Amino acid sequence: MPEAPVHAPGPRLTTRQKQALALVMENGTAGPSLISRELGVGISTAYRDLAALEEAGLIDADGGKRTLSDAGLSYLDNLTGTV
């Protein structure tokens, strides 16, 4: 019997949201401008993605910048196994 695919525990994120989360980790902090520029999306799309990540508890807002939460670090660790 084939094994079921393994999924990272936690919220279901789009590929772009996972990329945004990784950018927050790589940069220490990230705002919509950085996400927009790095991912080639509009600023409103970057805001929505960051809001979804914050709502999921994966990032924390500190003024205009977002930082990775403990849950976000754990999510990326489970996703990649390398964090």
PDB file with SEQRES, HELIX, SHEET and CRYST1 records, atoms N, CA, C and O in Angstrom:
SEQRES   1 A   83  MET PRO GLU ALA PRO VAL HIS ALA PRO GLY PRO ARG LEU          
SEQRES   2 A   83  THR THR ARG GLN LYS GLN ALA LEU ALA LEU VAL MET GLU          
SEQRES   3 A   83  ASN GLY THR ALA GLY PRO SER LEU ILE SER ARG GLU LEU          
SEQRES   4 A   83  GLY VAL GLY ILE SER THR ALA TYR ARG ASP LEU ALA ALA          
SEQRES   5 A   83  LEU GLU GLU ALA GLY LEU ILE ASP ALA ASP GLY GLY LYS          
SEQRES   6 A   83  ARG THR LEU SER ASP ALA GLY LEU SER TYR LEU ASP ASN          
SEQRES   7 A   83  LEU THR GLY THR VAL                                          
HELIX    1 AA1 THR A   15  ASN A   27  1                                  13    
HELIX    2 AA2 PRO A   32  LEU A   39  1                                   8    
HELIX    3 AA3 ILE A   43  GLU A   55  1                                  13    
HELIX    4 AA4 ASP A   70  THR A   80  1                                  11    
SHEET    1 AA1 2 ILE A  59  ASP A  62  0                                        
SHEET    2 AA1 2 LYS A  65  LEU A  68 -1                                        
CRYST1    1.000    1.000    1.000  90.00  90.00  90.00 P 1           1          
ATOM      1  N   MET A   1       0.848  -1.168   0.000  1.00  0.00           N  
ATOM      2  CA  MET A   1       0.000   0.000   0.000  1.00  0.00           C  
ATOM      3  C   MET A   1       0.899   1.237   0.000  1.00  0.00           C  
ATOM      4  O   MET A   1       1.818   1.321   0.815  1.00  0.00           O  
ATOM      5  N   PRO A   2       0.652   2.212  -0.907  1.00  0.00           N  
ATOM      6  CA  PRO A   2       1.503   3.407  -0.961  1.00  0.00           C  
ATOM      7  C   PRO A   2       1.311   4.264   0.286  1.00  0.00           C  
ATOM      8  O   PRO A   2       0.228   4.328   0.867  1.00  0.00           O  
ATOM      9  N   GLU A   3       2.400   4.918   0.672  1.00  0.00           N  
ATOM     10  CA  GLU A   3       2.338   5.792   1.837  1.00  0.00           C  
ATOM     11  C   GLU A   3       1.705   7.117   1.451  1.00  0.00           C  
ATOM     12  O   GLU A   3       1.858   7.589   0.324  1.00  0.00           O  
ATOM     13  N   ALA A   4       0.998   7.708   2.393  1.00  0.00           N  
ATOM     14  CA  ALA A   4       0.393   9.020   2.168  1.00  0.00           C  
ATOM     15  C   ALA A   4       1.499  10.064   2.144  1.00  0.00           C  
ATOM     16  O   ALA A   4       2.507   9.915   2.835  1.00  0.00           O  
ATOM     17  N   PRO A   5       1.319  11.131   1.345  1.00  0.00           N  
ATOM     18  CA  PRO A   5       2.338  12.181   1.315  1.00  0.00           C  
ATOM     19  C   PRO A   5       2.454  12.852   2.679  1.00  0.00           C  
ATOM     20  O   PRO A   5       1.473  12.982   3.411  1.00  0.00           O  
ATOM     21  N   VAL A   6       3.650  13.266   2.996  1.00  0.00           N  
ATOM     22  CA  VAL A   6       3.896  13.947   4.260  1.00  0.00           C  
ATOM     23  C   VAL A   6       3.710  15.440   4.041  1.00  0.00           C  
ATOM     24  O   VAL A   6       4.275  16.014   3.109  1.00  0.00           O  
ATOM     25  N   HIS A   7       2.930  16.056   4.889  1.00  0.00           N  
ATOM     26  CA  HIS A   7       2.696  17.498   4.817  1.00  0.00           C  
ATOM     27  C   HIS A   7       3.224  18.149   6.082  1.00  0.00           C  
ATOM     28  O   HIS A   7       3.189  17.563   7.164  1.00  0.00           O  
ATOM     29  N   ALA A   8       3.712  19.367   5.927  1.00  0.00           N  
ATOM     30  CA  ALA A   8       4.165  20.108   7.100  1.00  0.00           C  
ATOM     31  C   ALA A   8       2.960  20.413   7.975  1.00  0.00           C  
ATOM     32  O   ALA A   8       1.924  20.845   7.470  1.00  0.00           O  
ATOM     33  N   PRO A   9       3.080  20.193   9.287  1.00  0.00           N  
ATOM     34  CA  PRO A   9       1.964  20.523  10.161  1.00  0.00           C  
ATOM     35  C   PRO A   9       1.778  22.028  10.216  1.00  0.00           C  
ATOM     36  O   PRO A   9       2.722  22.788   9.999  1.00  0.00           O  
ATOM     37  N   GLY A  10       0.584  22.445  10.499  1.00  0.00           N  
ATOM     38  CA  GLY A  10       0.315  23.867  10.610  1.00  0.00           C  
ATOM     39  C   GLY A  10      -0.599  24.334   9.506  1.00  0.00           C  
ATOM     40  O   GLY A  10      -1.218  23.527   8.813  1.00  0.00           O  
ATOM     41  N   PRO A  11      -0.681  25.638   9.345  1.00  0.00           N  
ATOM     42  CA  PRO A  11      -1.606  26.200   8.364  1.00  0.00           C  
ATOM     43  C   PRO A  11      -1.209  25.842   6.934  1.00  0.00           C  
ATOM     44  O   PRO A  11      -0.038  25.614   6.629  1.00  0.00           O  
ATOM     45  N   ARG A  12      -2.204  25.801   6.081  1.00  0.00           N  
ATOM     46  CA  ARG A  12      -1.947  25.564   4.661  1.00  0.00           C  
ATOM     47  C   ARG A  12      -1.611  26.908   4.018  1.00  0.00           C  
ATOM     48  O   ARG A  12      -2.427  27.829   4.014  1.00  0.00           O  
ATOM     49  N   LEU A  13      -0.418  27.003   3.486  1.00  0.00           N  
ATOM     50  CA  LEU A  13       0.042  28.242   2.864  1.00  0.00           C  
ATOM     51  C   LEU A  13       0.230  28.035   1.378  1.00  0.00           C  
ATOM     52  O   LEU A  13       0.511  26.931   0.911  1.00  0.00           O  
ATOM     53  N   THR A  14       0.067  29.133   0.639  1.00  0.00           N  
ATOM     54  CA  THR A  14       0.377  29.090  -0.783  1.00  0.00           C  
ATOM     55  C   THR A  14       1.896  29.081  -0.943  1.00  0.00           C  
ATOM     56  O   THR A  14       2.633  29.387  -0.005  1.00  0.00           O  
ATOM     57  N   THR A  15       2.343  28.733  -2.117  1.00  0.00           N  
ATOM     58  CA  THR A  15       3.783  28.759  -2.396  1.00  0.00           C  
ATOM     59  C   THR A  15       4.338  30.153  -2.160  1.00  0.00           C  
ATOM     60  O   THR A  15       5.419  30.300  -1.590  1.00  0.00           O  
ATOM     61  N   ARG A  16       3.616  31.174  -2.589  1.00  0.00           N  
ATOM     62  CA  ARG A  16       4.084  32.550  -2.422  1.00  0.00           C  
ATOM     63  C   ARG A  16       4.152  32.932  -0.942  1.00  0.00           C  
ATOM     64  O   ARG A  16       5.082  33.623  -0.527  1.00  0.00           O  
ATOM     65  N   GLN A  17       3.188  32.496  -0.151  1.00  0.00           N  
ATOM     66  CA  GLN A  17       3.224  32.787   1.281  1.00  0.00           C  
ATOM     67  C   GLN A  17       4.410  32.091   1.945  1.00  0.00           C  
ATOM     68  O   GLN A  17       5.031  32.651   2.849  1.00  0.00           O  
ATOM     69  N   LYS A  18       4.724  30.887   1.508  1.00  0.00           N  
ATOM     70  CA  LYS A  18       5.911  30.191   2.029  1.00  0.00           C  
ATOM     71  C   LYS A  18       7.178  30.952   1.653  1.00  0.00           C  
ATOM     72  O   LYS A  18       8.106  31.060   2.454  1.00  0.00           O  
ATOM     73  N   GLN A  19       7.210  31.479   0.426  1.00  0.00           N  
ATOM     74  CA  GLN A  19       8.369  32.265  -0.005  1.00  0.00           C  
ATOM     75  C   GLN A  19       8.484  33.536   0.832  1.00  0.00           C  
ATOM     76  O   GLN A  19       9.585  33.927   1.221  1.00  0.00           O  
ATOM     77  N   ALA A  20       7.356  34.178   1.107  1.00  0.00           N  
ATOM     78  CA  ALA A  20       7.361  35.389   1.930  1.00  0.00           C  
ATOM     79  C   ALA A  20       7.849  35.071   3.339  1.00  0.00           C  
ATOM     80  O   ALA A  20       8.632  35.829   3.911  1.00  0.00           O  
ATOM     81  N   LEU A  21       7.395  33.967   3.892  1.00  0.00           N  
ATOM     82  CA  LEU A  21       7.829  33.549   5.223  1.00  0.00           C  
ATOM     83  C   LEU A  21       9.339  33.307   5.242  1.00  0.00           C  
ATOM     84  O   LEU A  21      10.020  33.695   6.192  1.00  0.00           O  
ATOM     85  N   ALA A  22       9.851  32.677   4.211  1.00  0.00           N  
ATOM     86  CA  ALA A  22      11.291  32.436   4.107  1.00  0.00           C  
ATOM     87  C   ALA A  22      12.056  33.755   4.006  1.00  0.00           C  
ATOM     88  O   ALA A  22      13.142  33.882   4.571  1.00  0.00           O  
ATOM     89  N   LEU A  23      11.505  34.734   3.296  1.00  0.00           N  
ATOM     90  CA  LEU A  23      12.157  36.044   3.191  1.00  0.00           C  
ATOM     91  C   LEU A  23      12.217  36.740   4.544  1.00  0.00           C  
ATOM     92  O   LEU A  23      13.214  37.382   4.871  1.00  0.00           O  
ATOM     93  N   VAL A  24      11.154  36.614   5.328  1.00  0.00           N  
ATOM     94  CA  VAL A  24      11.164  37.199   6.671  1.00  0.00           C  
ATOM     95  C   VAL A  24      12.293  36.568   7.483  1.00  0.00           C  
ATOM     96  O   VAL A  24      13.026  37.268   8.181  1.00  0.00           O  
ATOM     97  N   MET A  25      12.430  35.258   7.392  1.00  0.00           N  
ATOM     98  CA  MET A  25      13.485  34.570   8.130  1.00  0.00           C  
ATOM     99  C   MET A  25      14.870  35.008   7.642  1.00  0.00           C  
ATOM    100  O   MET A  25      15.741  35.325   8.451  1.00  0.00           O  
ATOM    101  N   GLU A  26      15.071  35.026   6.335  1.00  0.00           N  
ATOM    102  CA  GLU A  26      16.382  35.355   5.767  1.00  0.00           C  
ATOM    103  C   GLU A  26      16.822  36.774   6.091  1.00  0.00           C  
ATOM    104  O   GLU A  26      18.009  37.026   6.299  1.00  0.00           O  
ATOM    105  N   ASN A  27      15.860  37.711   6.134  1.00  0.00           N  
ATOM    106  CA  ASN A  27      16.191  39.116   6.327  1.00  0.00           C  
ATOM    107  C   ASN A  27      16.077  39.580   7.775  1.00  0.00           C  
ATOM    108  O   ASN A  27      16.479  40.699   8.096  1.00  0.00           O  
ATOM    109  N   GLY A  28      15.546  38.751   8.638  1.00  0.00           N  
ATOM    110  CA  GLY A  28      15.340  39.160  10.026  1.00  0.00           C  
ATOM    111  C   GLY A  28      14.038  39.911  10.210  1.00  0.00           C  
ATOM    112  O   GLY A  28      13.270  39.622  11.128  1.00  0.00           O  
ATOM    113  N   THR A  29      13.791  40.869   9.343  1.00  0.00           N  
ATOM    114  CA  THR A  29      12.521  41.585   9.291  1.00  0.00           C  
ATOM    115  C   THR A  29      12.171  41.791   7.827  1.00  0.00           C  
ATOM    116  O   THR A  29      13.045  41.794   6.960  1.00  0.00           O  
ATOM    117  N   ALA A  30      10.901  41.961   7.564  1.00  0.00           N  
ATOM    118  CA  ALA A  30      10.470  42.235   6.192  1.00  0.00           C  
ATOM    119  C   ALA A  30       9.152  42.975   6.231  1.00  0.00           C  
ATOM    120  O   ALA A  30       8.304  42.725   7.088  1.00  0.00           O  
ATOM    121  N   GLY A  31       8.994  43.878   5.304  1.00  0.00           N  
ATOM    122  CA  GLY A  31       7.742  44.595   5.144  1.00  0.00           C  
ATOM    123  C   GLY A  31       7.194  44.337   3.757  1.00  0.00           C  
ATOM    124  O   GLY A  31       7.802  43.617   2.964  1.00  0.00           O  
ATOM    125  N   PRO A  32       6.051  44.920   3.465  1.00  0.00           N  
ATOM    126  CA  PRO A  32       5.423  44.700   2.167  1.00  0.00           C  
ATOM    127  C   PRO A  32       6.290  45.120   0.979  1.00  0.00           C  
ATOM    128  O   PRO A  32       6.237  44.494  -0.079  1.00  0.00           O  
ATOM    129  N   SER A  33       7.081  46.170   1.149  1.00  0.00           N  
ATOM    130  CA  SER A  33       7.930  46.625   0.038  1.00  0.00           C  
ATOM    131  C   SER A  33       8.954  45.569  -0.349  1.00  0.00           C  
ATOM    132  O   SER A  33       9.154  45.298  -1.533  1.00  0.00           O  
ATOM    133  N   LEU A  34       9.597  44.979   0.638  1.00  0.00           N  
ATOM    134  CA  LEU A  34      10.591  43.935   0.367  1.00  0.00           C  
ATOM    135  C   LEU A  34       9.929  42.720  -0.271  1.00  0.00           C  
ATOM    136  O   LEU A  34      10.427  42.186  -1.263  1.00  0.00           O  
ATOM    137  N   ILE A  35       8.812  42.285   0.293  1.00  0.00           N  
ATOM    138  CA  ILE A  35       8.107  41.118  -0.244  1.00  0.00           C  
ATOM    139  C   ILE A  35       7.677  41.392  -1.678  1.00  0.00           C  
ATOM    140  O   ILE A  35       7.845  40.542  -2.552  1.00  0.00           O  
ATOM    141  N   SER A  36       7.127  42.571  -1.922  1.00  0.00           N  
ATOM    142  CA  SER A  36       6.679  42.952  -3.263  1.00  0.00           C  
ATOM    143  C   SER A  36       7.833  42.908  -4.256  1.00  0.00           C  
ATOM    144  O   SER A  36       7.710  42.340  -5.341  1.00  0.00           O  
ATOM    145  N   ARG A  37       8.943  43.507  -3.879  1.00  0.00           N  
ATOM    146  CA  ARG A  37      10.111  43.579  -4.764  1.00  0.00           C  
ATOM    147  C   ARG A  37      10.708  42.193  -5.015  1.00  0.00           C  
ATOM    148  O   ARG A  37      10.979  41.833  -6.160  1.00  0.00           O  
ATOM    149  N   GLU A  38      10.909  41.427  -3.963  1.00  0.00           N  
ATOM    150  CA  GLU A  38      11.578  40.128  -4.093  1.00  0.00           C  
ATOM    151  C   GLU A  38      10.727  39.080  -4.802  1.00  0.00           C  
ATOM    152  O   GLU A  38      11.255  38.232  -5.523  1.00  0.00           O  
ATOM    153  N   LEU A  39       9.415  39.135  -4.600  1.00  0.00           N  
ATOM    154  CA  LEU A  39       8.543  38.125  -5.202  1.00  0.00           C  
ATOM    155  C   LEU A  39       7.880  38.601  -6.490  1.00  0.00           C  
ATOM    156  O   LEU A  39       7.188  37.830  -7.154  1.00  0.00           O  
ATOM    157  N   GLY A  40       8.089  39.864  -6.842  1.00  0.00           N  
ATOM    158  CA  GLY A  40       7.528  40.380  -8.088  1.00  0.00           C  
ATOM    159  C   GLY A  40       6.011  40.474  -8.082  1.00  0.00           C  
ATOM    160  O   GLY A  40       5.356  40.217  -9.092  1.00  0.00           O  
ATOM    161  N   VAL A  41       5.459  40.845  -6.925  1.00  0.00           N  
ATOM    162  CA  VAL A  41       4.008  40.993  -6.809  1.00  0.00           C  
ATOM    163  C   VAL A  41       3.688  42.432  -6.424  1.00  0.00           C  
ATOM    164  O   VAL A  41       4.571  43.189  -6.020  1.00  0.00           O  
ATOM    165  N   GLY A  42       2.435  42.796  -6.552  1.00  0.00           N  
ATOM    166  CA  GLY A  42       2.004  44.130  -6.162  1.00  0.00           C  
ATOM    167  C   GLY A  42       2.065  44.310  -4.654  1.00  0.00           C  
ATOM    168  O   GLY A  42       2.054  43.341  -3.895  1.00  0.00           O  
ATOM    169  N   ILE A  43       2.130  45.561  -4.236  1.00  0.00           N  
ATOM    170  CA  ILE A  43       2.232  45.859  -2.811  1.00  0.00           C  
ATOM    171  C   ILE A  43       1.000  45.375  -2.053  1.00  0.00           C  
ATOM    172  O   ILE A  43       1.117  44.918  -0.916  1.00  0.00           O  
ATOM    173  N   SER A  44      -0.182  45.470  -2.670  1.00  0.00           N  
ATOM    174  CA  SER A  44      -1.394  45.005  -1.983  1.00  0.00           C  
ATOM    175  C   SER A  44      -1.372  43.487  -1.801  1.00  0.00           C  
ATOM    176  O   SER A  44      -1.853  42.975  -0.790  1.00  0.00           O  
ATOM    177  N   THR A  45      -0.822  42.776  -2.769  1.00  0.00           N  
ATOM    178  CA  THR A  45      -0.685  41.318  -2.643  1.00  0.00           C  
ATOM    179  C   THR A  45       0.285  40.983  -1.519  1.00  0.00           C  
ATOM    180  O   THR A  45       0.045  40.056  -0.745  1.00  0.00           O  
ATOM    181  N   ALA A  46       1.375  41.729  -1.426  1.00  0.00           N  
ATOM    182  CA  ALA A  46       2.347  41.512  -0.353  1.00  0.00           C  
ATOM    183  C   ALA A  46       1.700  41.762   1.010  1.00  0.00           C  
ATOM    184  O   ALA A  46       1.925  41.000   1.951  1.00  0.00           O  
ATOM    185  N   TYR A  47       0.895  42.832   1.122  1.00  0.00           N  
ATOM    186  CA  TYR A  47       0.180  43.106   2.373  1.00  0.00           C  
ATOM    187  C   TYR A  47      -0.735  41.944   2.747  1.00  0.00           C  
ATOM    188  O   TYR A  47      -0.761  41.515   3.901  1.00  0.00           O  
ATOM    189  N   ARG A  48      -1.481  41.437   1.772  1.00  0.00           N  
ATOM    190  CA  ARG A  48      -2.405  40.324   2.036  1.00  0.00           C  
ATOM    191  C   ARG A  48      -1.649  39.080   2.500  1.00  0.00           C  
ATOM    192  O   ARG A  48      -2.067  38.409   3.444  1.00  0.00           O  
ATOM    193  N   ASP A  49      -0.545  38.780   1.838  1.00  0.00           N  
ATOM    194  CA  ASP A  49       0.235  37.605   2.227  1.00  0.00           C  
ATOM    195  C   ASP A  49       0.793  37.760   3.642  1.00  0.00           C  
ATOM    196  O   ASP A  49       0.749  36.819   4.434  1.00  0.00           O  
ATOM    197  N   LEU A  50       1.313  38.934   3.957  1.00  0.00           N  
ATOM    198  CA  LEU A  50       1.838  39.167   5.303  1.00  0.00           C  
ATOM    199  C   LEU A  50       0.717  39.112   6.344  1.00  0.00           C  
ATOM    200  O   LEU A  50       0.914  38.586   7.439  1.00  0.00           O  
ATOM    201  N   ALA A  51      -0.447  39.649   6.007  1.00  0.00           N  
ATOM    202  CA  ALA A  51      -1.588  39.594   6.929  1.00  0.00           C  
ATOM    203  C   ALA A  51      -2.005  38.150   7.187  1.00  0.00           C  
ATOM    204  O   ALA A  51      -2.327  37.789   8.319  1.00  0.00           O  
ATOM    205  N   ALA A  52      -2.000  37.328   6.148  1.00  0.00           N  
ATOM    206  CA  ALA A  52      -2.357  35.913   6.308  1.00  0.00           C  
ATOM    207  C   ALA A  52      -1.339  35.201   7.193  1.00  0.00           C  
ATOM    208  O   ALA A  52      -1.713  34.378   8.029  1.00  0.00           O  
ATOM    209  N   LEU A  53      -0.063  35.509   7.015  1.00  0.00           N  
ATOM    210  CA  LEU A  53       0.984  34.899   7.842  1.00  0.00           C  
ATOM    211  C   LEU A  53       0.873  35.350   9.299  1.00  0.00           C  
ATOM    212  O   LEU A  53       1.094  34.567  10.223  1.00  0.00           O  
ATOM    213  N   GLU A  54       0.529  36.624   9.486  1.00  0.00           N  
ATOM    214  CA  GLU A  54       0.354  37.138  10.848  1.00  0.00           C  
ATOM    215  C   GLU A  54      -0.874  36.494  11.502  1.00  0.00           C  
ATOM    216  O   GLU A  54      -0.823  36.099  12.667  1.00  0.00           O  
ATOM    217  N   GLU A  55      -1.957  36.393  10.763  1.00  0.00           N  
ATOM    218  CA  GLU A  55      -3.178  35.773  11.290  1.00  0.00           C  
ATOM    219  C   GLU A  55      -2.936  34.310  11.672  1.00  0.00           C  
ATOM    220  O   GLU A  55      -3.515  33.805  12.634  1.00  0.00           O  
ATOM    221  N   ALA A  56      -2.081  33.645  10.913  1.00  0.00           N  
ATOM    222  CA  ALA A  56      -1.747  32.245  11.199  1.00  0.00           C  
ATOM    223  C   ALA A  56      -0.772  32.117  12.371  1.00  0.00           C  
ATOM    224  O   ALA A  56      -0.486  31.009  12.824  1.00  0.00           O  
ATOM    225  N   GLY A  57      -0.261  33.259  12.862  1.00  0.00           N  
ATOM    226  CA  GLY A  57       0.662  33.233  13.991  1.00  0.00           C  
ATOM    227  C   GLY A  57       2.099  32.924  13.618  1.00  0.00           C  
ATOM    228  O   GLY A  57       2.922  32.630  14.486  1.00  0.00           O  
ATOM    229  N   LEU A  58       2.408  32.989  12.316  1.00  0.00           N  
ATOM    230  CA  LEU A  58       3.749  32.632  11.857  1.00  0.00           C  
ATOM    231  C   LEU A  58       4.720  33.805  11.875  1.00  0.00           C  
ATOM    232  O   LEU A  58       5.936  33.612  11.892  1.00  0.00           O  
ATOM    233  N   ILE A  59       4.177  35.024  11.871  1.00  0.00           N  
ATOM    234  CA  ILE A  59       5.009  36.216  11.971  1.00  0.00           C  
ATOM    235  C   ILE A  59       4.375  37.163  12.983  1.00  0.00           C  
ATOM    236  O   ILE A  59       3.181  37.083  13.272  1.00  0.00           O  
ATOM    237  N   ASP A  60       5.197  38.057  13.512  1.00  0.00           N  
ATOM    238  CA  ASP A  60       4.738  39.088  14.439  1.00  0.00           C  
ATOM    239  C   ASP A  60       4.956  40.440  13.786  1.00  0.00           C  
ATOM    240  O   ASP A  60       5.961  40.652  13.107  1.00  0.00           O  
ATOM    241  N   ALA A  61       4.009  41.361  13.991  1.00  0.00           N  
ATOM    242  CA  ALA A  61       4.139  42.711  13.457  1.00  0.00           C  
ATOM    243  C   ALA A  61       4.819  43.594  14.492  1.00  0.00           C  
ATOM    244  O   ALA A  61       4.465  43.581  15.671  1.00  0.00           O  
ATOM    245  N   ASP A  62       5.790  44.353  14.036  1.00  0.00           N  
ATOM    246  CA  ASP A  62       6.487  45.317  14.884  1.00  0.00           C  
ATOM    247  C   ASP A  62       6.599  46.594  14.078  1.00  0.00           C  
ATOM    248  O   ASP A  62       7.564  46.791  13.339  1.00  0.00           O  
ATOM    249  N   GLY A  63       5.613  47.458  14.222  1.00  0.00           N  
ATOM    250  CA  GLY A  63       5.555  48.638  13.372  1.00  0.00           C  
ATOM    251  C   GLY A  63       5.256  48.210  11.950  1.00  0.00           C  
ATOM    252  O   GLY A  63       4.312  47.453  11.721  1.00  0.00           O  
ATOM    253  N   GLY A  64       6.032  48.673  11.000  1.00  0.00           N  
ATOM    254  CA  GLY A  64       5.826  48.310   9.605  1.00  0.00           C  
ATOM    255  C   GLY A  64       6.553  47.046   9.187  1.00  0.00           C  
ATOM    256  O   GLY A  64       6.398  46.582   8.057  1.00  0.00           O  
ATOM    257  N   LYS A  65       7.338  46.493  10.081  1.00  0.00           N  
ATOM    258  CA  LYS A  65       8.118  45.301   9.747  1.00  0.00           C  
ATOM    259  C   LYS A  65       7.538  44.074  10.433  1.00  0.00           C  
ATOM    260  O   LYS A  65       6.878  44.169  11.468  1.00  0.00           O  
ATOM    261  N   ARG A  66       7.798  42.938   9.837  1.00  0.00           N  
ATOM    262  CA  ARG A  66       7.356  41.667  10.411  1.00  0.00           C  
ATOM    263  C   ARG A  66       8.575  40.827  10.745  1.00  0.00           C  
ATOM    264  O   ARG A  66       9.571  40.830  10.022  1.00  0.00           O  
ATOM    265  N   THR A  67       8.478  40.110  11.849  1.00  0.00           N  
ATOM    266  CA  THR A  67       9.539  39.203  12.262  1.00  0.00           C  
ATOM    267  C   THR A  67       8.959  37.803  12.391  1.00  0.00           C  
ATOM    268  O   THR A  67       7.757  37.627  12.590  1.00  0.00           O  
ATOM    269  N   LEU A  68       9.816  36.834  12.278  1.00  0.00           N  
ATOM    270  CA  LEU A  68       9.397  35.443  12.376  1.00  0.00           C  
ATOM    271  C   LEU A  68       9.049  35.112  13.825  1.00  0.00           C  
ATOM    272  O   LEU A  68       9.825  35.413  14.732  1.00  0.00           O  
ATOM    273  N   SER A  69       7.904  34.503  14.046  1.00  0.00           N  
ATOM    274  CA  SER A  69       7.526  34.053  15.389  1.00  0.00           C  
ATOM    275  C   SER A  69       8.124  32.669  15.632  1.00  0.00           C  
ATOM    276  O   SER A  69       8.650  32.037  14.716  1.00  0.00           O  
ATOM    277  N   ASP A  70       8.037  32.216  16.865  1.00  0.00           N  
ATOM    278  CA  ASP A  70       8.500  30.857  17.171  1.00  0.00           C  
ATOM    279  C   ASP A  70       7.727  29.834  16.349  1.00  0.00           C  
ATOM    280  O   ASP A  70       8.293  28.847  15.878  1.00  0.00           O  
ATOM    281  N   ALA A  71       6.422  30.078  16.180  1.00  0.00           N  
ATOM    282  CA  ALA A  71       5.603  29.163  15.377  1.00  0.00           C  
ATOM    283  C   ALA A  71       6.046  29.183  13.919  1.00  0.00           C  
ATOM    284  O   ALA A  71       6.035  28.147  13.254  1.00  0.00           O  
ATOM    285  N   GLY A  72       6.438  30.355  13.416  1.00  0.00           N  
ATOM    286  CA  GLY A  72       6.923  30.462  12.044  1.00  0.00           C  
ATOM    287  C   GLY A  72       8.224  29.710  11.845  1.00  0.00           C  
ATOM    288  O   GLY A  72       8.416  29.038  10.831  1.00  0.00           O  
ATOM    289  N   LEU A  73       9.115  29.826  12.816  1.00  0.00           N  
ATOM    290  CA  LEU A  73      10.382  29.097  12.748  1.00  0.00           C  
ATOM    291  C   LEU A  73      10.128  27.593  12.772  1.00  0.00           C  
ATOM    292  O   LEU A  73      10.743  26.839  12.018  1.00  0.00           O  
ATOM    293  N   SER A  74       9.228  27.168  13.633  1.00  0.00           N  
ATOM    294  CA  SER A  74       8.883  25.749  13.722  1.00  0.00           C  
ATOM    295  C   SER A  74       8.256  25.260  12.416  1.00  0.00           C  
ATOM    296  O   SER A  74       8.552  24.158  11.953  1.00  0.00           O  
ATOM    297  N   TYR A  75       7.388  26.088  11.825  1.00  0.00           N  
ATOM    298  CA  TYR A  75       6.746  25.724  10.558  1.00  0.00           C  
ATOM    299  C   TYR A  75       7.797  25.521   9.471  1.00  0.00           C  
ATOM    300  O   TYR A  75       7.771  24.518   8.756  1.00  0.00           O  
ATOM    301  N   LEU A  76       8.722  26.475   9.347  1.00  0.00           N  
ATOM    302  CA  LEU A  76       9.770  26.355   8.329  1.00  0.00           C  
ATOM    303  C   LEU A  76      10.674  25.161   8.608  1.00  0.00           C  
ATOM    304  O   LEU A  76      11.103  24.474   7.682  1.00  0.00           O  
ATOM    305  N   ASP A  77      10.958  24.917   9.866  1.00  0.00           N  
ATOM    306  CA  ASP A  77      11.784  23.769  10.237  1.00  0.00           C  
ATOM    307  C   ASP A  77      11.111  22.470   9.811  1.00  0.00           C  
ATOM    308  O   ASP A  77      11.764  21.586   9.256  1.00  0.00           O  
ATOM    309  N   ASN A  78       9.824  22.350  10.063  1.00  0.00           N  
ATOM    310  CA  ASN A  78       9.084  21.152   9.662  1.00  0.00           C  
ATOM    311  C   ASN A  78       8.968  21.042   8.146  1.00  0.00           C  
ATOM    312  O   ASN A  78       8.956  19.942   7.594  1.00  0.00           O  
ATOM    313  N   LEU A  79       8.882  22.183   7.484  1.00  0.00           N  
ATOM    314  CA  LEU A  79       8.731  22.207   6.034  1.00  0.00           C  
ATOM    315  C   LEU A  79      10.015  21.781   5.332  1.00  0.00           C  
ATOM    316  O   LEU A  79       9.989  20.987   4.392  1.00  0.00           O  
ATOM    317  N   THR A  80      11.137  22.320   5.803  1.00  0.00           N  
ATOM    318  CA  THR A  80      12.406  22.076   5.120  1.00  0.00           C  
ATOM    319  C   THR A  80      13.298  21.077   5.839  1.00  0.00           C  
ATOM    320  O   THR A  80      14.117  20.398   5.220  1.00  0.00           O  
ATOM    321  N   GLY A  81      13.130  20.997   7.134  1.00  0.00           N  
ATOM    322  CA  GLY A  81      13.993  20.123   7.917  1.00  0.00           C  
ATOM    323  C   GLY A  81      15.405  20.645   8.059  1.00  0.00           C  
ATOM    324  O   GLY A  81      16.291  19.925   8.519  1.00  0.00           O  
ATOM    325  N   THR A  82      15.633  21.925   7.659  1.00  0.00           N  
ATOM    326  CA  THR A  82      16.995  22.462   7.686  1.00  0.00           C  
ATOM    327  C   THR A  82      17.132  23.740   8.473  1.00  0.00           C  
ATOM    328  O   THR A  82      18.245  24.254   8.580  1.00  0.00           O  
ATOM    329  N   VAL A  83      16.081  24.279   9.023  1.00  0.00           N  
ATOM    330  CA  VAL A  83      16.170  25.561   9.731  1.00  0.00           C  
ATOM    331  C   VAL A  83      16.819  25.352  11.066  1.00  0.00           C  
ATOM    332  O   VAL A  83      16.992  26.305  11.825  1.00  0.00           O  
TER     333      VAL A  83                                                      
END                                                                             
